[in-house]
């Protein structure tokens, strides 16, 4: 079991690393092409069907790029498709969801104080929210509302706010943020897989067959691409939020998530406007800063609606660790070396909220985090940071022996 825990932690690291790599590739190409599209210039003498051109310099050379709004007169000999970055990002992200949140559902996905459900039910709810999110979005885009870009985006924002609120009534705060990001990322990747690439394939097939492509396919694909552009920054925030409990572990976490979408839109509006050479709307940065200050305030507002959290019974796994003969000594070690930071009200100077919202100030909480204690302080020296509480090698060996011997 101990070797498996170490392997699983490295597997989580590998999948997360892959997700970051593929995400960089997808976001990089997406941002580049949006900036390129907005920077295109028209001039007399462009080839027939060409919408605009752009000259760029990079890596010691010059690039002359032309865009055809529908398609060129004939199929080019070499054509590069940009799709695998999107697919690989979604697949690696789903793999990470399985490794972290499904395998660790008792700790990271399900909160009995929010909704007391079993692990299988929690996983099914997770899959359902991701799938339903895409279906609702796609239906709205295909409805008459889809003809108005502004109207559609306003309605979509309201839907996302409702989803943010609803997720906080299904999962832990951390999982709610992660799922809001996963739903949004699924919309983005499904846009590529279900709409953008199929539409481009229709245009390519028409060119090969000698038919004139219908411009509606390009228009639809461009709308979905624009949505992806504005959704990217909020997704990045939501994916990083699991490291910051002041974002996901507070009373108004769904409001914070909703404001993050507006901040992302403001920032993208600035860059899109600049790339299109339509001005320099610096007011967007002021608006984003004001909203961020509101987020900081919301993260520290006293709990006035939910009251004190209710206690729940220890999980079966936690009961095994609490029954270990080593547990009394382990509890004393954790309370003496860790709980000054990992408590409801930390007493360590400069720490005002338990790091990552991990609480180690009761028997149950210590047992529920046995695996993390083992990996962070038993087998590794990551905790406490810089060994500020001077945990000894003997105490680390005790934590390792406790986890490794539980249930034997």
Backbone torsions as a table, in degrees:
resi	resn	phi	psi	omega
1	UNK	NA	-38.1	-177.5
2	UNK	-68.2	-41.6	177.7
3	UNK	-64.4	-36.2	178.7
4	UNK	-65.2	-39.6	179.0
5	UNK	-61.8	-41.0	178.9
6	UNK	-67.5	-44.8	178.2
7	UNK	-59.8	-43.8	-177.8
8	UNK	-64.5	-36.1	178.5
9	UNK	-66.8	-40.5	177.3
10	UNK	-69.3	-35.0	176.0
11	UNK	-62.0	-42.5	177.0
12	UNK	-59.8	-42.3	179.1
13	UNK	-63.4	-45.1	-177.5
14	UNK	-63.4	-44.6	-179.7
15	UNK	-65.7	-40.2	178.5
16	UNK	-64.2	-41.7	178.8
17	UNK	-61.5	-45.3	178.2
18	UNK	-60.8	-41.0	-179.8
19	UNK	-62.9	-40.7	178.5
20	UNK	-65.8	-43.5	-179.4
21	UNK	-61.0	-50.1	-178.2
22	UNK	-68.8	-34.3	177.6
23	UNK	-63.5	-41.2	177.5
24	UNK	-61.1	-43.4	-179.1
25	UNK	-63.1	-43.1	-178.0
26	UNK	-69.6	-49.7	-178.2
27	UNK	-64.1	-39.6	-179.7
28	UNK	-60.8	-48.8	-179.6
29	UNK	-67.6	-37.2	-180.0
30	UNK	-63.9	-49.4	179.7
31	UNK	-62.8	-38.7	-179.0
32	UNK	-62.7	-47.2	-175.7
33	UNK	-70.9	-31.9	175.6
34	UNK	-65.9	-45.2	178.3
35	UNK	-62.6	-41.0	178.5
36	UNK	-63.0	-44.8	-178.3
37	UNK	-62.2	-41.5	-179.0
38	UNK	-72.2	-24.4	-177.2
39	UNK	-92.3	1.3	-178.9
40	UNK	-63.2	141.3	178.7
41	UNK	-121.3	143.2	177.9
42	UNK	-98.5	148.0	178.5
43	UNK	-154.4	157.2	175.8
44	UNK	-63.9	144.5	175.4
45	UNK	94.4	3.8	177.0
46	UNK	-67.4	150.7	178.4
47	UNK	-58.1	154.7	179.9
48	UNK	-57.6	129.8	179.3
49	UNK	89.7	-11.8	180.0
50	UNK	-76.0	130.6	-178.1
51	UNK	-85.4	-34.7	-178.2
52	UNK	-176.2	176.2	-179.4
53	UNK	-142.0	164.7	179.6
54	UNK	-148.0	134.3	172.5
55	UNK	-102.7	132.1	179.8
56	UNK	-135.6	154.4	176.8
57	UNK	-126.5	133.4	-179.8
58	UNK	-164.1	141.5	175.3
59	UNK	61.2	30.2	176.8
60	UNK	84.6	6.9	-179.6
61	UNK	-137.9	167.3	179.7
62	UNK	-107.3	144.0	179.6
63	UNK	-122.1	132.7	178.1
64	UNK	-115.1	109.9	-172.6
65	UNK	-115.9	133.8	176.3
66	UNK	-124.2	141.7	179.3
67	UNK	-114.7	134.4	174.2
68	UNK	-102.5	120.0	-172.7
69	UNK	-63.4	-38.0	176.7
70	UNK	-106.6	-66.3	179.0
71	UNK	-171.4	156.8	174.9
72	UNK	-71.4	172.8	-176.3
73	UNK	-63.9	-31.3	179.7
74	UNK	-142.9	162.6	-177.0
75	UNK	-68.2	125.0	177.9
76	UNK	-68.2	155.4	-177.7
77	UNK	-68.4	-38.5	-179.8
78	UNK	-120.6	129.2	-178.7
79	UNK	-137.0	121.7	179.3
80	UNK	-96.9	127.7	179.2
81	UNK	-100.2	135.6	177.3
82	UNK	-107.9	94.1	-178.7
83	UNK	-144.5	-34.1	-174.2
84	UNK	-67.3	-26.4	175.8
85	UNK	-60.3	-42.3	179.5
86	UNK	-66.9	-48.4	-177.2
87	UNK	-62.6	-44.6	-178.4
88	UNK	-65.8	-35.3	178.4
89	UNK	-64.8	-44.5	-179.4
90	UNK	-67.7	-43.6	-178.4
91	UNK	-63.3	-43.2	179.2
92	UNK	-68.8	-34.3	177.1
93	UNK	-66.7	-40.6	177.6
94	UNK	-66.8	-37.4	176.6
95	UNK	-61.0	-41.0	178.6
96	UNK	-66.6	-37.4	175.7
97	UNK	-59.5	-41.3	179.2
98	UNK	-67.7	-46.4	-175.6
99	UNK	-66.6	-42.4	-174.4
100	UNK	-91.0	-52.4	-169.4
101	UNK	-91.7	-31.6	178.4
102	UNK	-83.3	-43.9	178.1
103	UNK	-68.8	-29.8	178.2
104	UNK	-111.0	39.1	-173.3
105	UNK	-59.5	-38.3	-178.5
106	UNK	-59.8	-31.4	-175.4
107	UNK	-98.8	-41.3	-170.4
108	UNK	-105.4	-25.1	-173.8
109	UNK	-101.1	-47.4	-171.4
110	UNK	-104.2	132.3	173.3
111	UNK	-122.5	109.0	-178.7
112	UNK	-57.9	-24.3	177.9
113	UNK	-72.9	-20.9	178.1
114	UNK	-93.6	-54.4	179.1
115	UNK	-153.8	114.6	-175.3
116	UNK	-84.2	93.7	-177.7
117	UNK	-131.3	163.9	178.2
118	UNK	-80.1	167.6	179.9
119	UNK	-62.3	-48.2	178.6
120	UNK	-57.9	-40.9	179.0
121	UNK	-65.2	-41.1	178.5
122	UNK	-60.9	-41.4	179.5
123	UNK	-67.6	-41.0	177.7
124	UNK	-63.5	-40.4	176.1
125	UNK	-61.6	-40.3	179.2
126	UNK	-60.5	-49.3	-179.4
127	UNK	-63.8	-38.3	-178.7
128	UNK	-65.7	-42.8	-179.2
129	UNK	-63.4	-38.2	179.5
130	UNK	-66.6	-44.5	-179.3
131	UNK	-68.2	-44.4	-179.0
132	UNK	-65.0	-36.0	178.3
133	UNK	-56.6	-45.4	179.0
134	UNK	-66.2	-43.1	-177.2
135	UNK	-61.6	-45.8	179.4
136	UNK	-62.0	-45.4	179.4
137	UNK	-60.2	-47.8	-176.5
138	UNK	-64.6	-39.5	178.7
139	UNK	-64.2	-39.2	178.2
140	UNK	-64.8	-41.2	-179.9
141	UNK	-65.6	-34.0	-178.2
142	UNK	-85.3	-10.0	179.6
143	UNK	-77.8	171.4	176.3
144	UNK	-56.2	-25.8	177.8
145	UNK	-61.4	-27.0	-178.0
146	UNK	-64.7	-14.0	179.4
147	UNK	-75.2	-16.5	178.4
148	UNK	-110.7	108.5	-178.7
149	UNK	-59.7	-44.6	-178.2
150	UNK	-67.4	-47.9	179.9
151	UNK	-61.3	-41.0	179.7
152	UNK	-62.9	-44.6	-177.5
153	UNK	-67.4	-34.5	177.4
154	UNK	-65.9	-43.3	178.6
155	UNK	-66.5	-41.6	178.3
156	UNK	-61.6	-37.4	178.1
157	UNK	-63.8	-43.3	178.3
158	UNK	-61.3	-39.3	178.0
159	UNK	-63.6	-42.3	179.9
160	UNK	-65.3	-37.6	176.7
161	UNK	-62.5	-43.9	178.4
162	UNK	-63.0	-41.7	178.4
163	UNK	-62.5	-42.8	179.0
164	UNK	-58.8	-45.0	178.7
165	UNK	-64.3	-44.7	-178.0
166	UNK	-64.4	-39.9	-178.8
167	UNK	-63.0	-33.8	179.2
168	UNK	-70.5	-10.2	175.9
169	UNK	-101.9	6.5	178.3
170	UNK	-116.9	-40.8	-171.6
171	UNK	-125.8	179.6	171.3
172	UNK	-62.9	161.0	179.0
173	UNK	-59.2	-41.1	179.3
174	UNK	-62.3	-45.6	-179.7
175	UNK	-69.4	-32.1	178.4
176	UNK	-62.2	-45.9	178.3
177	UNK	-64.3	-43.5	-179.5
178	UNK	-61.4	-40.8	-178.7
179	UNK	-72.3	-34.4	174.7
180	UNK	-62.0	-40.8	175.5
181	UNK	-66.4	-39.3	-179.9
182	UNK	-67.5	-39.1	177.1
183	UNK	-63.2	-45.2	179.9
184	UNK	-65.1	-42.8	179.1
185	UNK	-66.0	-35.1	176.6
186	UNK	-65.0	-41.2	175.6
187	UNK	-58.1	-45.1	-178.3
188	UNK	-64.6	-47.4	-177.8
189	UNK	-70.0	-38.0	177.3
190	UNK	-66.4	-31.3	173.9
191	UNK	-57.1	-42.4	179.5
192	UNK	-69.3	-48.6	-173.2
193	UNK	-73.7	-38.8	-172.2
194	UNK	-97.1	-19.8	-174.0
195	UNK	-126.9	-59.8	-170.9
196	UNK	-63.1	-54.2	-178.6
197	UNK	-66.1	-45.9	176.5
198	UNK	-57.5	-39.9	178.3
199	UNK	-64.4	-40.1	178.2
200	UNK	-66.4	-34.7	178.6
201	UNK	-67.3	-34.8	176.7
202	UNK	-63.2	-43.2	179.1
203	UNK	-63.6	-43.3	179.1
204	UNK	-62.4	-43.2	179.5
205	UNK	-62.1	-38.5	177.8
206	UNK	-64.4	-41.3	179.2
207	UNK	-62.6	-44.5	-179.4
208	UNK	-63.0	-36.3	-178.6
209	UNK	-83.1	-2.9	179.4
210	UNK	81.5	13.4	178.5
211	UNK	-92.4	156.0	176.0
212	UNK	-82.2	119.5	-177.2
213	UNK	-65.0	146.8	177.7
214	UNK	-79.5	124.6	-177.4
215	UNK	-66.5	-13.8	-177.8
216	UNK	-64.0	-30.2	-178.1
217	UNK	-67.5	-38.7	176.8
218	UNK	-68.2	-36.6	-179.5
219	UNK	-66.0	-42.5	179.1
220	UNK	-64.9	-44.3	-179.2
221	UNK	-63.3	-37.9	-179.7
222	UNK	-66.2	-37.7	178.5
223	UNK	-63.2	-44.9	179.6
224	UNK	-65.4	-38.0	177.8
225	UNK	-63.7	-37.5	177.6
226	UNK	-64.3	-42.0	176.5
227	UNK	-59.2	-45.5	178.7
228	UNK	-57.8	-39.8	-178.9
229	UNK	-61.4	-43.1	-177.6
230	UNK	-80.0	-19.5	-178.9
231	UNK	-88.8	-14.0	-172.5
232	UNK	-60.9	-50.0	-175.0
233	UNK	-65.7	-42.2	174.4
234	UNK	-59.7	-37.5	178.9
235	UNK	-62.3	-42.3	178.4
236	UNK	-60.6	-42.5	177.9
237	UNK	-61.1	-47.1	-176.8
238	UNK	-64.9	-35.8	179.0
239	UNK	-71.4	-31.8	178.2
240	UNK	-83.7	-16.6	-172.2
241	UNK	-64.0	-21.4	-177.6
242	UNK	-64.3	-13.9	176.8
243	UNK	-89.7	-5.9	-172.8
244	UNK	-130.2	91.3	-177.8
245	UNK	-61.9	-21.0	176.7
246	UNK	-65.4	-17.6	176.6
247	UNK	-88.7	-51.9	-172.8
248	UNK	-95.1	-21.1	-172.5
249	UNK	-100.3	28.0	-178.2
250	UNK	-117.4	166.9	-174.0
251	UNK	-62.2	-37.2	-176.2
252	UNK	-106.4	38.4	-177.6
253	UNK	-61.0	-35.5	-179.0
254	UNK	-70.0	-31.2	175.7
255	UNK	-68.7	-41.5	177.6
256	UNK	-58.1	-46.5	179.4
257	UNK	-61.1	-39.4	-179.8
258	UNK	-64.6	-40.2	-180.0
259	UNK	-69.4	-30.3	179.4
260	UNK	-62.2	-36.0	177.9
261	UNK	-63.0	-39.0	178.8
262	UNK	-67.2	-41.0	178.2
263	UNK	-59.8	-43.7	179.3
264	UNK	-61.2	-41.3	178.4
265	UNK	-63.8	-42.4	-179.9
266	UNK	-61.7	-45.0	-178.4
267	UNK	-66.3	-43.8	178.8
268	UNK	-66.0	-35.3	178.0
269	UNK	-60.7	-40.0	179.3
270	UNK	-60.8	-53.4	-176.3
271	UNK	-66.7	-39.2	179.3
272	UNK	-64.5	-38.0	178.5
273	UNK	-66.7	-43.0	179.5
274	UNK	-64.9	-44.4	-179.7
275	UNK	-64.2	-30.4	178.8
276	UNK	-84.1	0.3	-179.8
277	UNK	58.3	42.0	-179.5
278	UNK	-111.4	19.4	178.0
279	UNK	126.6	-172.4	-178.2
280	UNK	-134.9	78.1	-173.2
281	UNK	-75.4	74.1	-178.4
282	UNK	-65.0	-16.9	178.4
283	UNK	-59.9	-24.2	-179.1
284	UNK	-64.0	-34.6	178.7
285	UNK	-68.8	-37.9	176.5
286	UNK	-64.3	-43.8	177.9
287	UNK	-61.6	-41.6	178.6
288	UNK	-64.7	-39.9	179.6
289	UNK	-65.1	-41.1	178.8
290	UNK	-63.2	-45.2	178.8
291	UNK	-63.2	-36.7	179.0
292	UNK	-66.9	-36.6	176.1
293	UNK	-65.6	-37.2	176.0
294	UNK	-63.6	-39.5	177.6
295	UNK	-61.5	-44.5	178.3
296	UNK	-58.8	-43.1	179.5
297	UNK	-64.7	-43.6	-179.9
298	UNK	-62.3	-32.1	-178.1
299	UNK	-71.2	-14.8	-176.9
300	UNK	-116.0	3.4	178.9
301	UNK	-65.8	132.6	179.1
302	UNK	-60.1	151.2	179.8
303	UNK	-71.0	110.4	-177.7
304	UNK	-116.7	-9.3	-177.7
305	UNK	-109.2	-43.3	-172.8
306	UNK	-90.3	-19.5	-179.1
307	UNK	72.2	-165.5	-179.5
308	UNK	-74.4	139.7	179.7
309	UNK	-66.4	145.1	178.4
310	UNK	-81.7	147.9	177.9
311	UNK	-82.0	149.4	179.3
312	UNK	-126.7	161.7	-178.5
313	UNK	-70.4	150.6	178.8
314	UNK	-68.4	146.1	177.9
315	UNK	-69.2	165.9	179.9
316	UNK	-60.7	-40.2	179.3
317	UNK	-64.8	-41.4	179.8
318	UNK	-63.4	-36.8	179.8
319	UNK	-63.7	-33.8	177.4
320	UNK	-64.1	-44.5	-179.4
321	UNK	-69.3	-33.7	178.5
322	UNK	-71.1	-25.3	-179.9
323	UNK	-83.7	-7.6	-178.7
324	UNK	-64.9	144.9	177.6
325	UNK	-64.7	-22.9	-179.7
326	UNK	-81.0	-13.9	-168.8
327	UNK	-59.8	-43.5	179.7
328	UNK	-55.2	-42.8	179.8
329	UNK	-71.0	-37.1	178.0
330	UNK	-63.6	-44.2	179.7
331	UNK	-59.1	-43.8	179.4
332	UNK	-63.4	-38.9	179.8
333	UNK	-66.0	-46.9	-178.5
334	UNK	-65.7	-43.8	179.6
335	UNK	-64.0	-33.7	-178.8
336	UNK	-83.4	-26.7	-174.2
337	UNK	-110.6	-18.3	-171.3
338	UNK	-124.0	-33.4	-168.3
339	UNK	-73.0	-11.1	176.4
340	UNK	-66.6	-21.7	174.2
341	UNK	-106.4	-42.1	-174.8
342	UNK	-91.7	68.5	-180.0
343	UNK	-143.4	166.1	177.5
344	UNK	-56.7	-40.3	177.8
345	UNK	-129.1	88.2	-177.7
346	UNK	-57.4	144.1	179.9
347	UNK	-108.2	-7.8	179.5
348	UNK	-71.7	133.9	-176.1
349	UNK	-59.8	129.3	178.3
350	UNK	90.8	-9.1	178.3
351	UNK	-105.2	117.8	-176.8
352	UNK	-113.6	-8.5	178.7
353	UNK	-148.6	137.1	-177.7
354	UNK	-54.7	126.3	-180.0
355	UNK	-53.9	129.2	-179.6
356	UNK	57.2	17.7	178.7
357	UNK	63.6	24.6	178.1
358	UNK	-88.7	117.5	-179.1
359	UNK	-106.9	129.9	-177.6
360	UNK	-130.1	42.9	-173.9
361	UNK	-110.5	5.8	174.7
362	UNK	-137.6	163.8	179.5
363	UNK	-56.9	-46.2	-176.7
364	UNK	-64.2	-44.0	-178.2
365	UNK	-65.4	-37.8	177.5
366	UNK	-63.0	-46.2	-178.2
367	UNK	-66.4	-37.5	180.0
368	UNK	-64.4	-26.9	-178.4
369	UNK	-105.7	27.6	-176.8
370	UNK	-57.7	-43.9	-177.8
371	UNK	-63.5	-43.7	-179.6
372	UNK	-66.6	-39.0	177.7
373	UNK	-62.5	-43.5	-179.9
374	UNK	-60.9	-47.5	-176.9
375	UNK	-72.6	-40.6	-173.3
376	UNK	-82.1	-36.0	-174.4
377	UNK	-121.1	-16.7	179.5
378	UNK	-90.6	-59.9	-178.8
379	UNK	-87.4	-27.4	177.3
380	UNK	-116.8	167.8	179.3
381	UNK	-109.3	28.6	-178.1
382	UNK	-68.6	-31.9	-179.4
383	UNK	-124.0	142.3	-8.1
384	UNK	-68.5	152.3	-179.8
385	UNK	-56.2	129.8	-179.2
386	UNK	56.7	17.9	-178.8
387	UNK	49.4	46.3	-174.9
388	UNK	-64.7	-24.5	178.9
389	UNK	-97.4	5.9	172.6
390	UNK	59.1	48.4	174.3
391	UNK	-67.5	137.2	-173.8
392	UNK	-90.1	165.3	176.9
393	UNK	-63.3	-35.2	179.1
394	UNK	-64.7	-38.7	178.9
395	UNK	-69.0	-37.8	176.1
396	UNK	-64.5	-40.8	177.5
397	UNK	-62.5	-36.2	177.9
398	UNK	-63.8	-45.3	179.3
399	UNK	-61.4	-38.6	178.1
400	UNK	-67.3	-45.2	180.0
401	UNK	-63.6	-35.8	177.8
402	UNK	-61.5	-50.3	-178.3
403	UNK	-67.9	-44.1	-175.8
404	UNK	-69.1	-28.0	-176.2
405	UNK	-98.1	-2.9	-177.5
406	UNK	-62.1	131.4	176.6
407	UNK	84.8	-4.5	-178.9
408	UNK	-85.9	NA	NA
